[in-house]
Amino acid sequence: MDQVKVTWPPFFREMGLRVLEYQERQPELVSLLQDAGIAINHDEGTPLTEIDPFTFFSLVLKHTSEPTALAFFQKLAQQLNVHTSVPLDLTGVPWSNPMNAWFFAYRSERRPQDIPTLWSLTRQALTGVLDEVTFAEALNIRTVALAKLTQGLFWLNPELFLPLNGVNIPYLESLRVLGAARVASLPEYQEVLRAARPFAPDFITLSHTAWLRAQQGKQVAALIDGHFPFEQFRKDAAAYMTDRVKGNMILDRKYAPLLMDLFEAPSTIFLKPSRSPYSGKEQVAVKVALGGGVKSEGKSFGRALMFADNSGFEYVPFPAGLTLEVGWPDGKGDGPRQALQDPARQQQMLTALLAPLPISMPATLTLSTDFGALKLLPLQPEREGDIRATLETYMQGFGKSRRLRVGLTLTPEELESPAFAEHLEAALTYTDSLTGILDALAVAPEIIPAPEVIEVPGQTQVNPARQDAPLPGVALNKILYGPLGPARHTVW
């Protein structure tokens, strides 16, 4: 196996050393990235003020394009006084996930020791000597897993560390290097490194060879320069308009894994992405479940549907692009309706529905046909009166379907925009927050109104508050014929 010639390791190493100088000046490090033109999400509504070196590199490499990433590295090298020449290419460098670029969780989920642990591990990686406890603590950070952590180590010191990710692990297994997928400690990682080293001149060559091998039979879509390949999806979908069943199977294999990776964002708590291939025969689409199902009896349902044009239809029209929808599924049950009688819960629901979204099309609210013809109500501040009225209609619909749907769409232009990651992050945050509220309302105990007791001289008459509900503890003959007389003692 010929050694792969690369130019980036010396540059990455010096940049890592320069970044270490900012451990006590982390807000400055964030500003350097922003000044270079790199977008950084807010930390739950407030500007990010702390960062670690792994995340610093990851925020550059989330752009998944050599020209873009190299241009950012050029700007950062000038700001950090890096003297090593900027690399000519990034051959062998694994990209980060743009939806999960941070190596730490958002503020409410972040532990005090998480970021200091990552700084300590960075120093150890650059010296080449890892500490077992530090490695274990880093692996235990909420948004860090084995693939992500070892990928970060590889960026800083590719001579000594190898990424154990979805590309390299299958290749290692084909070489009979077993156990890579089950690494849970530093000694186990080091054992895999020792077993893998004889198969290539260095780990860069081994990793790049694994990537080339994966590309040979690869049918899975990937981001292009940080944005979604929607135009390619449109072309692929057009090729299967005469055999939609086959097309849906092939498109699922190609695009669902990418969507699944993108939906695994650190900001999501309640959304649970899983494979759910679209099975329709009349149209071509890609579907990913986000929890539950539209006909389930569980809490809420969620799904993502991607259509190539504006002809999509599933209960309601779906425009071209990627639509995320969440809500309560079909079926009977008045628990959510009763929970919404509480003014505080009703206001919480309204606030979630009207949360701002930095996308071109507003989210929409839809009820079931039990309430009349389907209508897509735009969730915009100027429509608050209509939204309140629709919720009131839903709340008073006892005995009707509990279905309620909220959907939002990223247009083809937004999917292929340089700001795609920011658009998707906002959409996921909106739907995840709403899902949490829907789940809480769905499991609220259903309240059966107490029967109204009317005192009548000489007898007690029981009138139910709801005429369609049986009264617990009252014999059926009493309900049908009134109080028993002195000679009537039969109980049905």
C-alpha positions in Angstrom: 0.0 0.0 0.0 1.5 3.3 -1.1 1.7 6.1 1.4 -0.7 9.0 0.9 1.1 12.3 0.6 -0.7 15.1 2.6 0.2 18.6 3.7 -2.2 19.3 6.5 -0.8 17.6 9.7 2.0 20.2 10.5 -0.5 23.0 10.0 -3.1 21.4 12.2 -0.6 20.7 14.9 0.7 24.3 15.1 -2.8 25.7 15.0 -3.7 23.3 17.8 -0.8 24.6 19.9 -1.8 28.2 19.2 -5.4 27.5 20.2 -4.2 26.2 23.5 -3.0 29.7 24.4 -6.6 30.7 24.6 -7.8 28.4 27.3 -8.4 31.4 29.7 -9.6 33.6 26.8 -12.3 31.4 25.3 -14.6 34.3 24.2 -11.8 35.6 22.1 -11.5 32.3 20.4 -15.2 32.3 19.6 -14.8 35.8 18.2 -11.9 34.7 16.0 -14.1 32.1 14.3 -16.9 34.6 13.8 -14.6 37.2 12.4 -13.4 34.6 9.9 -17.0 34.2 8.7 -18.0 31.0 10.5 -21.6 31.0 11.9 -21.9 29.8 15.5 -25.3 29.0 17.0 -26.4 30.7 20.2 -26.1 28.7 23.4 -29.8 28.4 24.3 -30.6 32.0 23.4 -27.3 33.6 24.6 -24.0 34.0 22.7 -21.5 31.2 23.1 -18.8 32.3 25.5 -16.8 29.0 26.0 -15.3 26.6 23.6 -12.6 23.9 23.3 -10.0 23.1 20.7 -11.8 20.1 19.2 -14.9 22.2 18.6 -12.7 25.0 17.1 -11.5 22.6 14.4 -15.0 21.0 14.1 -16.6 24.4 13.3 -14.3 24.8 10.4 -14.6 21.3 9.1 -18.4 21.2 9.3 -18.4 23.0 5.9 -17.5 19.7 4.1 -15.7 21.5 1.2 -12.0 21.8 0.7 -12.0 25.3 -0.8 -14.3 26.6 1.9 -12.5 25.0 4.8 -9.1 26.0 3.5 -10.2 29.6 3.1 -11.3 29.7 6.7 -8.0 28.1 7.8 -6.2 30.8 5.9 -8.0 33.6 7.8 -7.6 31.9 11.2 -3.9 31.3 10.6 -3.3 35.0 10.1 -5.3 35.8 13.3 -3.5 33.1 15.4 0.0 33.8 13.9 0.4 30.3 12.6 3.7 30.2 10.7 3.3 26.8 9.0 2.0 27.1 5.5 -1.7 26.6 5.0 -2.2 23.1 3.5 -2.8 22.6 -0.2 -5.5 20.1 0.3 -7.4 18.2 3.1 -6.9 14.7 1.7 -7.7 12.2 4.4 -9.3 14.7 6.8 -12.7 13.5 8.0 -15.4 16.2 8.0 -17.5 17.0 11.1 -21.3 16.8 11.2 -22.6 20.3 10.7 -25.6 19.6 12.9 -23.5 18.3 15.7 -20.2 20.2 15.5 -19.9 21.1 19.1 -18.0 18.6 21.3 -20.1 19.7 24.3 -23.9 20.1 25.0 -25.9 23.2 25.2 -25.8 25.2 28.5 -28.6 23.5 30.3 -27.2 20.0 29.6 -23.5 20.9 29.9 -21.6 19.8 33.0 -19.0 22.1 34.6 -16.2 19.6 33.9 -17.0 19.0 30.2 -15.1 21.8 28.5 -12.0 21.7 30.9 -11.8 17.9 30.1 -11.6 18.6 26.4 -8.9 21.2 26.9 -6.9 18.6 28.9 -7.4 15.9 26.3 -6.2 18.4 23.6 -2.9 18.9 25.4 -2.5 15.2 25.8 -3.3 14.5 22.2 -0.6 17.0 21.0 2.0 15.4 23.3 0.9 11.9 22.2 0.3 10.6 25.7 -3.4 10.2 26.7 -4.6 9.7 30.3 -7.1 6.9 30.8 -9.3 8.9 33.2 -9.4 12.0 30.9 -10.2 9.8 27.9 -13.1 8.2 29.8 -14.4 11.5 31.0 -14.4 12.9 27.5 -16.1 9.9 26.1 -18.8 10.4 28.7 -19.7 13.9 27.5 -23.3 14.1 26.3 -22.6 15.0 22.7 -19.4 13.0 22.3 -19.2 9.4 21.2 -16.3 7.2 20.1 -16.3 8.2 16.5 -16.4 11.9 17.2 -13.8 11.8 19.9 -11.3 9.7 18.0 -11.9 11.8 14.9 -10.8 14.9 17.0 -7.7 13.1 18.2 -6.8 12.3 14.6 -7.1 15.9 13.5 -4.5 16.9 16.1 -2.1 14.0 15.9 -2.8 11.6 12.9 0.6 9.9 13.4 -0.7 8.3 16.7 -4.5 8.2 16.5 -7.0 6.7 14.1 -10.7 7.6 13.8 -13.0 4.7 14.7 -15.9 5.9 12.7 -18.4 4.5 10.2 -15.8 4.5 7.4 -12.9 2.9 9.2 -14.6 0.4 11.4 -16.0 -1.7 8.5 -12.6 -1.6 6.8 -10.8 -2.7 10.0 -13.2 -5.6 10.4 -12.5 -6.6 6.8 -8.9 -6.8 7.8 -9.8 -9.0 10.8 -9.1 -6.1 13.3 -12.0 -6.9 15.6 -13.4 -5.0 18.5 -13.1 -1.5 17.0 -16.9 -0.8 17.3 -16.9 -1.9 21.0 -14.1 0.3 22.3 -15.2 1.8 25.6 -11.9 2.7 27.3 -8.4 4.0 26.4 -6.7 0.5 26.8 -9.2 -1.0 24.3 -8.6 1.9 21.9 -4.8 1.5 22.1 -5.2 -2.3 21.4 -7.1 -1.5 18.2 -4.4 1.0 17.2 -1.7 -1.6 17.7 -3.6 -4.2 15.7 -4.3 -1.8 12.8 -0.9 -0.2 12.4 0.7 -3.1 10.3 -1.9 -2.7 7.6 -0.7 0.7 6.2 2.4 2.9 6.3 0.5 5.3 8.6 -3.0 6.0 9.9 -3.7 8.7 7.3 -3.1 6.2 4.5 -5.2 3.6 6.3 -8.1 6.0 6.9 -8.0 7.4 3.3 -7.9 3.9 1.9 -10.9 3.0 4.0 -12.7 6.0 2.6 -11.8 5.2 -1.0 -13.1 1.6 -0.4 -16.3 2.9 0.9 -16.8 5.2 -2.1 -16.6 2.3 -4.5 -20.0 1.0 -3.7 -21.4 4.0 -2.0 -25.0 4.9 -2.7 -25.5 7.2 0.3 -25.9 10.9 -0.2 -23.6 13.5 1.5 -23.7 17.2 2.0 -22.1 19.3 -0.7 -20.2 22.3 0.6 -22.3 22.2 3.8 -25.7 22.2 2.2 -28.2 19.4 1.3 -27.9 17.9 -2.2 -31.6 18.7 -3.1 -31.0 19.2 -6.8 -29.5 15.8 -7.0 -32.5 14.4 -5.1 -34.8 16.1 -7.6 -33.0 14.4 -10.5 -33.0 11.0 -8.8 -36.7 11.3 -8.0 -37.5 12.2 -11.6 -35.8 9.0 -12.8 -38.4 6.9 -10.9 -41.7 8.5 -11.8 -42.7 5.5 -13.8 -41.8 3.0 -11.0 -42.5 4.8 -7.8 -42.3 1.8 -5.5 -38.8 0.9 -6.6 -37.9 4.6 -6.6 -39.0 5.0 -3.0 -36.9 2.0 -1.9 -33.7 3.4 -3.7 -34.2 6.9 -2.6 -34.7 5.8 1.0 -31.3 3.9 0.9 -29.6 6.9 -0.5 -31.1 9.9 1.4 -32.5 8.6 4.6 -29.1 7.9 6.2 -28.0 11.5 5.6 -31.3 12.8 7.1 -30.9 10.6 10.1 -27.4 11.9 10.7 -28.6 15.5 10.4 -31.5 15.0 12.7 -29.2 13.7 15.5 -28.6 17.3 16.6 -27.5 18.1 20.2 -30.4 20.5 20.5 -33.0 17.8 20.2 -34.4 15.9 23.2 -37.8 14.6 22.3 -37.4 13.9 18.6 -36.4 10.3 18.0 -35.3 9.8 14.3 -35.6 6.3 12.9 -35.9 4.6 9.5 -39.4 4.6 8.1 -39.3 4.1 4.3 -42.1 5.8 2.3 -44.3 3.0 0.9 -46.7 5.0 -1.2 -47.4 4.0 -4.8 -48.7 7.3 -6.1 -45.8 9.6 -5.4 -42.0 9.6 -4.8 -40.8 10.7 -1.4 -38.3 10.0 1.4 -39.6 9.7 4.9 -37.9 9.5 8.3 -39.9 8.9 11.5 -39.3 11.4 14.3 -41.3 9.5 16.9 -44.6 7.7 17.2 -46.8 7.4 14.2 -49.8 9.2 12.7 -52.1 6.3 13.7 -50.4 5.3 17.0 -52.0 5.5 20.4 -48.9 6.8 22.0 -47.9 10.4 22.9 -47.1 12.5 19.9 -46.1 11.6 16.4 -43.4 13.1 14.3 -42.0 12.6 10.8 -40.0 14.2 8.0 -41.1 14.0 4.4 -39.1 15.2 1.4 -40.8 15.8 -1.9 -39.1 16.8 -5.2 -41.9 19.0 -6.4 -45.2 20.6 -5.2 -47.4 17.6 -5.9 -46.9 15.9 -2.5 -50.0 15.1 -0.6 -50.4 13.3 2.8 -53.6 14.4 4.5 -52.5 17.9 3.5 -50.5 19.3 0.6 -46.7 19.0 0.9 -44.6 21.5 -1.1 -41.2 20.7 -2.6 -38.5 20.5 0.0 -38.1 18.9 3.4 -41.2 19.1 5.7 -41.1 18.3 9.4 -44.4 17.7 11.1 -45.3 16.8 14.7 -48.6 16.5 16.5 -51.1 14.2 18.1 -52.0 11.1 16.1 -55.4 9.9 14.9 -57.7 8.1 17.3 -60.1 8.9 20.1 -59.1 10.4 23.4 -59.9 13.6 25.1 -56.8 13.8 27.4 -55.1 16.6 25.4 -58.3 18.5 25.1 -58.9 18.4 28.8 -55.2 19.3 29.5 -55.6 22.4 27.3 -58.5 23.7 29.5 -55.7 24.8 31.9 -55.0 28.5 30.8 -51.3 28.1 31.7 -50.9 25.0 29.5 -52.9 26.7 26.7 -50.6 29.7 26.8 -47.5 27.4 26.8 -48.9 25.7 23.6 -49.6 29.0 22.0 -46.1 30.4 22.8 -44.5 27.3 21.2 -46.7 27.5 18.1 -45.7 31.2 17.6 -42.0 30.8 18.3 -40.0 32.7 15.6 -38.6 30.7 12.7 -35.9 32.1 10.4 -37.2 30.4 7.3 -39.3 31.7 4.4 -42.5 29.7 4.9 -44.4 29.9 8.2 -45.3 26.7 10.2 -48.9 25.7 9.8 -51.6 24.1 12.1 -54.2 21.6 10.9 -57.0 19.7 12.7 -58.7 16.5 11.5 -61.7 16.5 9.2 -63.9 15.9 12.2 -63.7 19.7 12.5 -64.6 20.4 8.9 -62.5 20.8 5.7 -58.8 20.6 6.2 -57.2 24.1 6.5 -53.5 25.1 6.8 -53.5 27.9 9.4 -50.3 29.9 9.2 -48.6 30.2 12.6 -47.8 33.9 12.4 -48.1 36.6 15.2 -50.7 38.5 13.1 -52.9 35.3 13.1 -52.9 34.9 16.9 -56.6 35.4 17.1 -57.3 32.7 14.6 -54.9 30.4 16.3 -56.6 30.9 19.6 -60.0 30.3 18.1 -58.7 27.0 16.4 -57.3 25.8 19.7 -60.6 26.6 21.4 -62.5 24.7 18.7 -60.2 21.7 19.3 -60.6 22.0 23.1 -64.4 21.8 22.8 -64.4 18.8 20.4 -65.0 16.1 23.0 -65.4 12.7 21.4 -63.8 13.8 18.1 -60.5 12.8 16.7 -57.5 14.0 18.7 -55.4 14.5 15.6 -53.6 17.9 15.5 -50.7 18.6 13.2 -48.0 21.2 13.0 -45.8 21.3 10.0 -43.0 23.4 8.6 -41.0 23.2 5.4 -37.5 24.0 4.4 -37.7 25.1 0.7 -35.3 23.8 -2.0 -33.5 27.1 -1.8 -33.0 26.9 1.9 -31.8 23.3 1.6 -29.1 24.3 -0.8 -28.3 27.6 0.9 -24.9 28.2 2.7 -27.1 28.8 5.8 -28.7 25.3 5.5 -27.3 24.1 8.9 -28.7 27.2 10.6 -32.1 26.7 9.0 -32.3 23.1 9.9 -31.1 23.7 13.5 -33.9 26.3 13.9 -36.5 23.9 12.4 -35.4 21.0 14.7 -35.4 23.2 17.8 -38.9 24.4 17.0 -40.3 20.9 16.4 -38.4 19.4 19.3 -39.7 22.0 21.8 -43.3 21.6 20.5 -43.0 17.8 20.8 -42.0 18.1 24.4 -45.2 20.1 25.1 -47.4 17.7 23.1 -46.0 14.7 25.0 -46.7 16.4 28.3 -50.3 17.3 27.3 -51.0 13.8 25.9 -50.1 12.0 29.1 -52.0 14.4 31.4 -54.7 12.4 33.3 -58.1 12.4 31.6 -60.5 14.0 34.0 -64.0 12.5 34.2 -66.3 15.2 35.6 -68.0 14.4 38.8 -71.7 13.8 38.5 -73.9 16.7 39.5 -76.2 15.9 42.4 -79.5 17.7 42.5 -81.4 17.5 45.8 -85.2 16.9 45.3 -87.4 16.6 48.4 -87.9 12.9 49.2 -85.3 11.6 46.8 -81.8 12.1 45.3 -81.5 12.4 41.5 -78.2 11.9 39.8 -77.6 13.7 36.5 -74.4 13.1 34.7 -72.4 16.2 33.5 -71.9 14.3 30.2 -74.9 12.4 28.9 -72.8 9.9 26.9 -70.7 8.8 29.9 -71.8 5.9 32.3 -71.8 6.8 35.9 -69.5 4.6 38.0 -71.4 3.0 41.0 -74.9 3.7 39.7 -77.0 0.7 38.6 -78.3 0.7 35.0 -82.0 0.3 36.1 -81.7 3.5 38.2 -80.3 5.4 35.2 -83.1 4.0 32.9 -86.2 4.1 35.3 -85.3 6.3 38.2 -85.1 5.5 41.9 -86.3 2.1 43.0 -89.7 1.7 44.5 -90.4 -0.4 47.7 -90.9 -3.6 45.7 -88.2 -3.2 43.0 -84.8 -4.5 44.1 -83.4 -6.0 40.9 -79.9 -4.7 40.0 -78.7 -5.2 36.4 
